[in-house]
């Protein structure tokens, strides 16, 4: 329905279940996130940040092949990345170390 790639992972232990990973990236992710956003409960803020990042990258896109990312262009990207990283940080620091 949305495109992307599906990967199947077979665990090393026979007692574990196999699992699947679906991935869509870049500009193709925008309609997916937009349609899934109303259903996101735990990752809604991450979804909104991802939409902002996609919009930012699209607005900064330059068809010139000599385009370089300047510090001025990189600052908002880094800020969004840092917000996303903080949201995805594990809550139990005794178990998950940063």
C-alpha positions in Angstrom: 0.0 0.0 0.0 2.8 2.5 0.9 5.8 0.9 -0.8 9.1 0.5 0.9 11.0 -2.6 1.8 10.2 -5.6 4.0 12.9 -7.7 5.7 12.5 -11.0 7.4 14.7 -11.9 10.3 15.2 -15.4 11.5 16.5 -15.5 15.1 19.5 -17.7 15.9 17.6 -19.5 18.7 14.9 -21.9 17.5 12.7 -20.9 20.4 12.5 -17.3 19.3 10.0 -16.2 16.7 11.0 -14.8 13.4 10.1 -11.1 12.9 9.7 -8.6 10.1 10.8 -5.1 9.5 9.1 -2.7 7.2 11.0 0.4 6.1 10.2 3.4 4.0 12.4 6.5 3.9 12.9 9.9 2.3 10.1 11.8 0.6 8.1 8.5 0.4 7.8 8.5 4.2 5.8 11.8 4.3 2.4 10.4 3.2 2.9 7.3 5.4 3.6 9.3 8.5 0.8 11.7 7.7 -1.8 8.9 7.4 -0.5 7.0 10.5 -0.1 10.0 12.7 -3.7 10.0 14.1 -3.1 6.4 15.2 0.2 6.9 16.9 -0.1 7.0 20.7 3.4 6.5 22.0 5.4 7.9 19.0 3.2 10.9 18.0 5.8 13.5 18.9 8.5 11.5 16.9 6.1 11.4 14.0 5.6 15.2 14.0 9.3 15.7 14.2 9.9 13.4 11.3 7.4 15.3 9.2 9.1 18.6 10.1 12.5 17.1 9.1 11.1 15.8 5.8 9.6 19.3 5.1 12.9 21.0 6.0 15.0 18.7 3.8 12.6 19.2 0.9 12.7 23.0 1.3 16.6 22.9 1.4 16.8 20.7 -1.6 18.9 22.2 -4.3 19.2 20.7 -7.8 22.7 22.1 -8.2 25.1 19.1 -7.9 27.7 21.3 -6.2 25.3 21.9 -3.3 27.0 21.8 0.1 25.4 21.7 3.5 26.6 24.8 5.3 26.5 25.3 9.1 23.5 27.6 8.6 21.5 24.8 6.8 22.8 22.1 9.2 21.7 23.8 12.5 18.0 23.2 12.1 18.6 19.6 11.1 20.8 18.9 14.1 18.2 20.5 16.4 15.5 18.2 15.1 17.8 15.2 15.4 18.6 16.1 19.0 14.9 16.4 19.9 14.2 13.1 18.3 17.1 11.5 20.1 15.9 12.8 23.5 12.4 11.5 22.8 13.8 8.1 21.9 16.2 7.9 24.9 15.4 5.0 27.2 13.8 5.9 30.5 15.5 3.3 32.7 19.1 4.4 32.9 20.1 1.5 35.1 19.3 -0.9 32.3 20.1 1.2 29.2 23.2 3.3 29.3 23.7 6.2 26.9 
